[in-house]
Amino acid sequence: MVTEKFIRNFLRKRNALAYKLFMYIGSHQDEHIMYQSTYAERLKKSGTTINYHITKFQQGGLIDNNLKLTSKGMRLFKYVWENSDKIILRAHNVMVKFNVTSCPINYIDLYSTSVFTTFGNGRYRGIKGRLEDCTFMLYSRHKIICVLPDIFASDDEEVSAQIQLIITRLKERIELELPGINLGDYELAKIISSHIALFNSVLAQKIILKRLEYKGDTLVVDNSNHTPETELVDPESNLDTIEDLVKLESKLRKKKIGRNDANSK
């Protein structure tokens, strides 16, 4: 069935609008009146787009005509909410440096196309482009720097595994797309997996609803990609602090779910 397929798909994609909208609706059930225009404004999307997803939710029996969760919708929201903190890490600004073992002398002229463009700052020239959702920059005949897309995972080991998979595909793709280039070993030039993000954070929602943001030396609360997040940003203390933060989030989630259950009766 189309609507059931739609539901399965939006649950898999936490950065998709449908997921964000459903979670936003579910987490604002205690507000007396909500309109589609309100969701469009807060999620910065067109009314037509919001209406499309609202219609799908209604067809799937998740919300009623008053934009309130049905019993089915509440069960689904409760399940997703309680399990949403299983993915708590977002590693970003991961940079990889490949050592180039062979490269044509005229590599700039050879590889410069509408896809692979030249860049420089007066001291050097190079080639840059995108492959495998990564930005790569060929600075010289000896090294290539690649910036990987954000990596979402449940722990550091999973982050490392995903990085290895991306690097393997990226190496093969670079050598395929740029004939004459051969890559040797690599090293992580920069990695900030130490930014540990709690998605759909209740704590972040409470602060953001007051139209506030918080940025400290160890903690940042913001609305990254229109998803309330509480981030630990100090590599020296993150691993010691994350357990306490998860416990606090768990208490806040249970309290909010209890309130939502009471309102749905």
N, C-alpha and C positions, 0 to 999 in steps of 0.2 A: 504494500500500500504506500502511496506517495508520501502521505503525512508521516507515517511511521519511519520511512527512510529519511525524511527531513529531520525528524527528532534524533535519530541515530547519528546523522552527520553533524548536527550542530553540537551534540554532546562531545564529539571527538575533537572539535576545533575550538579551543578555549580563547583564541584570539579573534574568532569570527564574531560578526555583529550579532547573529542569532543567539549565540551563547551569552554574550554580554547583556543583551536585552532581556533574555529570560531570567538571568541571575539578578538583574537590576529590578525587574518586576517582582520577583520573589522576595527580595530583600527590602522592598518598600511597601509591603502589604499593610503595614500599620498606618500608612498615610490614608486619610479618608477619601480623597478624590485625586485620581491621576488621569491624565489625558495623553493621547498619543502624541500631541504636540509637545507635552512636557518631556517625554522620552526622546523625541527628535531633538529638542533643544539641549538636553543634558548629554546625549550621546553624539551630538553634532552631526546628525544625519537628516536626510530629507524626510518629510512626512510620508511620502509615497513609499520609501524604503521601509520605514517603520511599520506602515500599514500592511505591507506584504508579509512581514514576519509575524505581526499580530494575527493576521488571518490564518497563517499556518498553525500558530499555537492554538487558535480557536478550533480549527479543523481537527487538530490532534487531541482535543479535549483537555488542554492544559490550562486555559484561562476562559473566563466567561465574558459576556458582553460588557461587563463593568470593569474589565481588565484586572479581575481578581483571580487568583489561582483556584482551580477546582480541586477536589480531593485528589484526583490523579496528578494534577500539576503540583500540589503540595507534597505528595509523596516523592515525586521526581526531584523537586527542588531540595527537599530534605536530604535525599540520598546524595545528590551532587554537592550540596553545601558541606555535608559531613566528610566527603571524600576529596574535596577540592584542594586540601592542603597536602595531599600526597605528592603533588608536584610543587615543590617549594623553591627550587633553584632556577635562577635565570643567569646563565653565564653570558656576559656580553663584552664587546670590545676584545674578543679573542683574536690575536694577531699571530700569524705563522710566518716564519722566514724560511724559504727554501734556498738552499745553496745550489747554484746553477753550475753544472759540470761542463756544459758546452752550449754555446750560443753564437749565432752568426754575427760577424762584425757589423754588418749593416742592418741590425735587428730593428731599428726604428723605422726605416723605410720599408723593410720587408713585412713587418706586422701592422703597420699603421693603416687602419681601415675605418669605416663608419662605426664599427663595433669596438675596435681597439684603438683608442685615441691617444695622442701624444700629450704629455704634460711635463712641466719643469718649473724651476724657480730662478733661472738665470745661471745657476751653477751646474745643473745637470738636466738632461732630458730623459724621458722614459716613456713607457707604454702602459696604459691602464685600461681595464675593462671589467666585465662581470662574467663569471663562470660558476655554475653550481650554486647560484645565489650568493656567491662570495665576490668581493671586490679584490682584484689582484693588481699589483703595481710592479712592473719590471723596471727597477731603478738603474740597473747596470747589467753587464754581461755576467755578473757573478751572483746576483741575488734577486729573489722575487719576494715581495711582502704581500700576504693575503689577509684580508679582514673577514672573518667568518660571520655568518648570521647569528642572531641570538640563539642560544641553546637552552632548552627547557628540560629539566630532569628532577629526579627525586633525591639524588645524592651525588657526591663528588665522583664516585666511580662511574656512574652513568654519564656524567658530563665528559669524563675522559674517554669513555667508549665512543660517544657520539663524535667527539673531536677526531678520534682516530679514523672513523668511517668517512667523515667529511674530507680529511686530509688525503686519504687513499684515493677517493673519487676525484678530488681536485687535482692531484698530481697527474693522474692518467689523462684528465681532460686538458690540462695545460699542454702536455706533451703532444696530444692529438691536435689541438687547435693551433699550436705554434710549432710547425715542423722545424726541426733543427735545434730545438730546445731539449736538453736533457737535465733532469733534476736529480740531485743527490740527496743527502740527508736534510733534515729540517730541525728547527727548534721553535718553541713557543716564544715569540718576541714579547708578547704581552697577553695576560689572561686575568680577567677580573671575575672569576667564578666566586670570588669572595663576596660579591654582592648577592646576598641571599634574600629572595623576594617571596613574601607570603601573598599569594594571589587572593583576590576578593576578600581582602582583610577587613574584618569587622572594625578593628581599631582604626584603620585608614578611613573607612566609611564614616565613622563618627566624626573624625577631624575634617574630612573633605566636605561633608554635608554642611558644616559651619563655614564653608568656603575658605578653609585654611589649609596650609601646607606646612610641613615641618621638615627642616633640614639641619641635622646636627652632625657631630663628628662621627658618631657610630650608628645613627638611625635616621632614615629618610622616609617620610610619608608623602605619597603623591598619587596622582591619578594616571599613571603611565599607561599609554594606549587606551585610555578611558576605562581602565580597570584599577580599582583601589588597591594599592600595594603598600605594604610595610617592608622596607628594605633595611637589612643590616649591611653596613658599608665599611666596617673597620676590619681588615683581615686579621688583626691581632686578637680581636675579641669575639668575632662572629660565632665561632664554633662553641664558645662557652655560653653565649647569650641565646642562641637559637632555641635551645630546649625550653628555657623560661618563656620565650616569646610564643612558642607553639602552645604551651600550656595556657597562657593568657588568652590566646585566640580561641582555644577549645572551649574555655569557660564562656567567653563572649558569644560564640556560635550557639552553644547549648541554650543560653539565655534567650537569644533571638529566636531560635527555632521554637522554644516553648511559647514565646509571645505570639509567633505566627500561627502555631497550632490553636491557641486560644481564640485568635481572631477569626480563624476559619470555621469555627464551630457555630 
